[in-house]
Amino acid sequence: MATKTGQLGLRVAPEIKTLFQTAAASQGVSVARFIEQTAIEAAQRELADRTSFTLSADQIDAWETLNSEPAKDLPGLRELLNRPSPFVD
């Protein structure tokens, strides 16, 4: 496990603090661990679910330029993709 050196502060209403304490106790973990794990899971879901990205006009032009170029021939990749699958009996 990585050493924890960062710190976040959080101010909440008393009823929210009680909610966090109750939820943490139900899982047998500290409030800090409960909040940390819950926030990590929420952040991972948020980032994994992104399906659209906003680009500026310049970024769109750069993307279109990149995608209009012919595909590069990568012999090593071609060889790898032509090998029989090791997962098929």
C-alpha positions as CSV (number, residue, x, y, z in Angstrom):
1,M,0.0,0.0,0.0
2,A,1.3,3.5,-0.9
3,T,2.2,5.8,1.9
4,K,-0.5,8.4,2.5
5,T,0.9,11.9,2.5
6,G,-2.0,13.9,1.1
7,Q,-4.7,15.3,3.2
8,L,-8.3,16.5,2.5
9,G,-10.5,18.4,4.8
10,L,-14.3,18.0,4.9
11,R,-16.9,20.0,6.8
12,V,-20.3,18.5,7.0
13,A,-23.5,19.0,8.9
14,P,-23.8,17.0,12.2
15,E,-26.4,14.7,10.7
16,I,-24.1,13.8,7.8
17,K,-21.3,13.1,10.2
18,T,-23.6,10.8,12.1
19,L,-24.6,9.1,8.9
20,F,-21.0,8.5,7.9
21,Q,-20.2,7.2,11.4
22,T,-23.1,4.8,11.3
23,A,-22.3,3.5,7.8
24,A,-18.6,3.1,8.7
25,A,-19.5,1.2,11.9
26,S,-21.8,-1.1,9.9
27,Q,-18.8,-2.0,7.7
28,G,-16.4,-2.2,10.7
29,V,-14.1,0.4,9.3
30,S,-13.0,3.9,10.4
31,V,-15.0,6.9,9.1
32,A,-11.9,8.0,7.2
33,R,-11.5,4.6,5.5
34,F,-15.3,4.5,4.8
35,I,-15.2,8.0,3.2
36,E,-12.0,7.2,1.3
37,Q,-13.2,4.0,-0.2
38,T,-16.6,5.4,-1.1
39,A,-15.0,8.4,-2.8
40,I,-12.6,6.2,-4.7
41,E,-15.5,4.0,-5.9
42,A,-17.5,7.0,-7.0
43,A,-14.5,8.6,-8.8
44,Q,-13.8,5.4,-10.6
45,R,-17.4,5.0,-11.7
46,E,-17.5,8.6,-12.9
47,L,-14.4,8.3,-15.0
48,A,-15.3,4.8,-16.3
49,D,-18.7,6.0,-17.5
50,R,-17.5,8.8,-19.7
51,T,-18.8,8.3,-23.2
52,S,-18.4,11.8,-24.7
53,F,-15.7,14.4,-24.6
54,T,-15.9,18.1,-25.5
55,L,-13.2,19.3,-27.9
56,S,-12.4,22.9,-29.1
57,A,-12.5,23.6,-32.8
58,D,-8.7,23.3,-32.9
59,Q,-8.8,20.0,-31.1
60,I,-11.4,18.7,-33.5
61,D,-9.2,19.7,-36.4
62,A,-6.2,18.0,-34.9
63,W,-8.3,14.9,-34.3
64,E,-9.6,14.8,-37.9
65,T,-6.1,15.3,-39.3
66,L,-4.8,12.5,-37.2
67,N,-7.6,10.2,-38.2
68,S,-7.3,11.0,-41.9
69,E,-3.8,9.7,-42.1
70,P,-3.3,6.2,-43.5
71,A,-2.8,3.4,-41.0
72,K,0.8,2.5,-40.3
73,D,1.9,-1.0,-41.0
74,L,3.4,-2.5,-37.9
75,P,4.8,-5.9,-38.8
76,G,5.2,-7.0,-35.2
77,L,1.6,-6.2,-34.4
78,R,0.5,-7.9,-37.6
79,E,2.4,-11.0,-36.7
80,L,1.0,-11.0,-33.2
81,L,-2.6,-10.7,-34.5
82,N,-2.1,-13.5,-37.0
83,R,-0.9,-16.0,-34.3
84,P,-3.4,-18.6,-33.2
85,S,-5.1,-17.7,-29.9
86,P,-3.6,-19.4,-26.9
87,F,-7.1,-19.4,-25.3
88,V,-8.8,-21.6,-27.8
89,D,-8.7,-25.4,-27.4
